[in-house]
Structures are given as structure tokens and as C-alpha cells.
Amino acid sequence: MQQWHQVTLIANNLSDDTIDYINYLYFELGATGTQVKYAKDYLKNTLNLFGTLEDPLTTDLDRPTQIEAYFDELPDVDRLEKKLESYLEGINWQVETTTVQEENWQEGWMEHYHPEMISRFLTIVPEWYDYTPSPGEEMIRINPGLSFGTGNHPTTKLGAQALEMVMRGGEVVLDVGTGSGILSFVAQRFGARYVYGYDLDPQAIESARGNLIHQTSQAKESIEFYVNDLLKGIDHEADIIVANILPHILVHLFEDAKRLLKPKGHLILGGIIDDQTDFIEEKLDQFGWQVVQKMTYYEWTGYIVQLKKEG
Ligand SMILES: C[S@@+](CC[C@H](N)C(=O)[O-])C[C@H]1O[C@@H](n2cnc3c(N)ncnc32)[C@H](O)[C@@H]1O
């Protein structure tokens, strides 16, 4: 029976945005699954990662909120705590770690993955799922494994929708923080000529390359995945750069994006929780970017931006 490392953050008075942020941090650290307990309003109002509402029975207002995550290998808890420290200022919180036996939770987790229509004609389908597309509907098969990017998360959908908005075909696309590779596959289906997907996490690149096996032969010939820190050292000129990463990391992308993007190219940003939009808009302005379109999906915001015109 497989053993999992469970990391639990326990705290009172967490806002919905904070809960979202913590979930997101967990996934960035490589969580396979997360679960929120005892957060009445959040559970009542918020669609979980799979687009369904949590069971209200897990809401007991007398208890502090618990945000649990399950990891294959124990993550860097010090790193997590450091990130939380600045975000949870003024809140009493603690992190506990324990190990749990597999039981059925992982199977339960897989059951949550359903085909997810993310554009007018594109549906993300779990690799193991028996699915017949309707006429005109196209499928992208994905096994998310331990990486982020099943198509169900609002930030992924924002990225996909923004791609559909700006793509006309023939583009070179850089997908930064590719996770499972999902936005690279989506960009290719929207007509990209060539896509490069990058991730800092070697496990993500392994899963993205694994997912390439399930794609069309055209996709196999026009998508490459590499381990890389944002766009450092990359020299592919691009029509579009898409990045669904947390705001404080995204800002380190702005200079390289400027260097690599063609003059009329688009930079697409996802992963921004509503209360961080001021921060990101200020930084965009500072680095010479202008917002062309701002999109929201539940409490998440995405941007399509271009370089400001000189003069
Ligand atoms: C939220 S996931 C996005 C996955 C996928 N693109 C999607 O939209 O569903 C963010 C990804 O960014 C990666 N990441 C975080 N920091 C990074 C960095 N400095 N350079 C490259 N990738 C990074 C994480 O490993 C993770 O796979």
C-alpha cells in the first residue's frame, strides 16, 4: 500500500483568496491532491479544482480551517512556511505533516477528473477516460500525473481562453511553467507553428513529455519541453508567451519576455488571485507593458498584454 505525505495547514479566519493561494502553493510544491475542510463560506461558494462544490458536511464552523495536501515525496516544508509567513501576517497558523496509507483517496481523486470543454471545440480528456467526442469536437488527452494542468483549474482555462482570443495560426509560442504541458497542447491545436514548454520542475517536464505521447503526430513534431527557470537563457523569438504562475514569480519573467516577444506579440498571464491584481498591474506598467485585455474566472484574473508603443 502506497504511503503519502500529508501536509496540513491549520488556521482561523482565512479568506477565500488565501485558501485559494495556499492550494495553489501546494500544487506548485508538487501536491497530487488537496482538500479544504471546515471553511463554510469557501466550501459553499467555491468550486473546487474539479469544478464541483465541496460536500457541506465538511464544514464545521467551530473548528479552524484545515487545508490538506497529499504528496508522493515530502516537500520542502521550510520553503512552504517561508512563503506562508509573509502571506499570513497577523493570522495564527501552523503546519503539520504526517504520513497516510493510500486507502482509496487517490482513486477517489481520479474519479473527479472529467472531460473538460475549454474552448468552443476543444475538450481535455483524462487519458484513461472512455470518451466519444461530438462532431466537430477535438480532444486533448492528458494524464496530469503529479503535475499541475488538468484543464479543470480556472487559471488554466483563463490561459486557454486567452490563447484562443489572440491566436490566428502560424505562431511560435513559449509556454512558461508548462506543468502537464496542457497549454502547449492547446496552443498547438489553435494553430501554433511551434511551441516550446518550460518548467523549473523536472517532474513536470517528464509528465509533459509523457503527455506528448498521447498527442497527434503534428503535435509531436512541433512541441518541445525543457527544464528551465522562466525564460532565462532562452533565445527563441516568439509571437506569444503564456505563463500561468504566481504573481511574485511572474514579475521575474517580464524582462526576458520583452527581449523575446516580437513587437506585436502577446504576453498572456494567468495565476493571479484577485487581490494581487494591483501589484501585477503596477509591475506591468513599470516594465513597459500595457494591458490589452483583463479576464476573470471566479476569483482568478488573467491578462493579455503587449509592449507599450514608444513615444
Ligand atoms: C499553476 S502551474 C501551471 C501549469 C499549466 N501551465 C496550466 O496552466 O495548468 C505553474 C507551473 O509553473 C512552474 N514554475 C514555478 N516556478 C517556475 C519558474 N521559475 N520557472 C519555470 N516554471 C516554474 C511550476 O512547477 C508549475 O508546473
The ligand as an SDF file (V2000), in Angstrom:
LIG
                    3D

 27 29  0  0  0  0  0  0  0  0999 V2000
   -0.0320   26.6380  -11.9860 C   0  0  0  0  0  0  0  0  0  0  0  0
    1.0740   25.6130  -12.7620 S   0  0  0  0  0  0  0  0  0  0  0  0
    0.5850   25.8650  -14.4530 C   0  0  0  0  0  0  0  0  0  0  0  0
    0.5240   24.6000  -15.2690 C   0  0  0  0  0  0  0  0  0  0  0  0
   -0.1050   24.7600  -16.6330 C   0  0  0  0  0  0  0  0  0  0  0  0
    0.6230   25.6920  -17.4540 N   0  0  0  0  0  0  0  0  0  0  0  0
   -1.5590   25.2060  -16.5110 C   0  0  0  0  0  0  0  0  0  0  0  0
   -1.8550   26.3150  -16.9310 O   0  0  0  0  0  0  0  0  0  0  0  0
   -2.3690   24.4360  -15.9960 O   0  0  0  0  0  0  0  0  0  0  0  0
    2.5790   26.5100  -12.6080 C   0  0  0  0  0  0  0  0  0  0  0  0
    3.7980   25.7750  -13.0790 C   0  0  0  0  0  0  0  0  0  0  0  0
    4.8760   26.7060  -13.0610 O   0  0  0  0  0  0  0  0  0  0  0  0
    6.0480   26.0250  -12.6750 C   0  0  0  0  0  0  0  0  0  0  0  0
    7.0180   27.0160  -12.1930 N   0  0  0  0  0  0  0  0  0  0  0  0
    7.0630   27.6540  -10.9930 C   0  0  0  0  0  0  0  0  0  0  0  0
    8.1340   28.4850  -10.9500 N   0  0  0  0  0  0  0  0  0  0  0  0
    8.7670   28.3920  -12.1520 C   0  0  0  0  0  0  0  0  0  0  0  0
    9.9340   29.0000  -12.7160 C   0  0  0  0  0  0  0  0  0  0  0  0
   10.6550   29.8840  -12.0430 N   0  0  0  0  0  0  0  0  0  0  0  0
   10.2940   28.6430  -13.9770 N   0  0  0  0  0  0  0  0  0  0  0  0
    9.5650   27.7490  -14.6840 C   0  0  0  0  0  0  0  0  0  0  0  0
    8.4560   27.1340  -14.1880 N   0  0  0  0  0  0  0  0  0  0  0  0
    8.0610   27.4450  -12.9450 C   0  0  0  0  0  0  0  0  0  0  0  0
    5.5610   25.0430  -11.6230 C   0  0  0  0  0  0  0  0  0  0  0  0
    6.4830   23.9650  -11.4820 O   0  0  0  0  0  0  0  0  0  0  0  0
    4.2140   24.5960  -12.2050 C   0  0  0  0  0  0  0  0  0  0  0  0
    4.3360   23.4450  -13.0090 O   0  0  0  0  0  0  0  0  0  0  0  0
  1  2  1  0
  2  3  1  0
  2 10  1  0
  3  4  1  0
  4  5  1  0
  5  6  1  0
  5  7  1  0
  7  8  2  0
  7  9  1  0
 10 11  1  0
 11 12  1  0
 11 26  1  0
 12 13  1  0
 13 14  1  0
 13 24  1  0
 14 15  1  0
 14 23  1  0
 15 16  2  0
 16 17  1  0
 17 18  1  0
 17 23  2  0
 18 19  1  0
 18 20  2  0
 20 21  1  0
 21 22  2  0
 22 23  1  0
 24 25  1  0
 24 26  1  0
 26 27  1  0
M  CHG  2   2   1   9  -1
M  END
$$$$
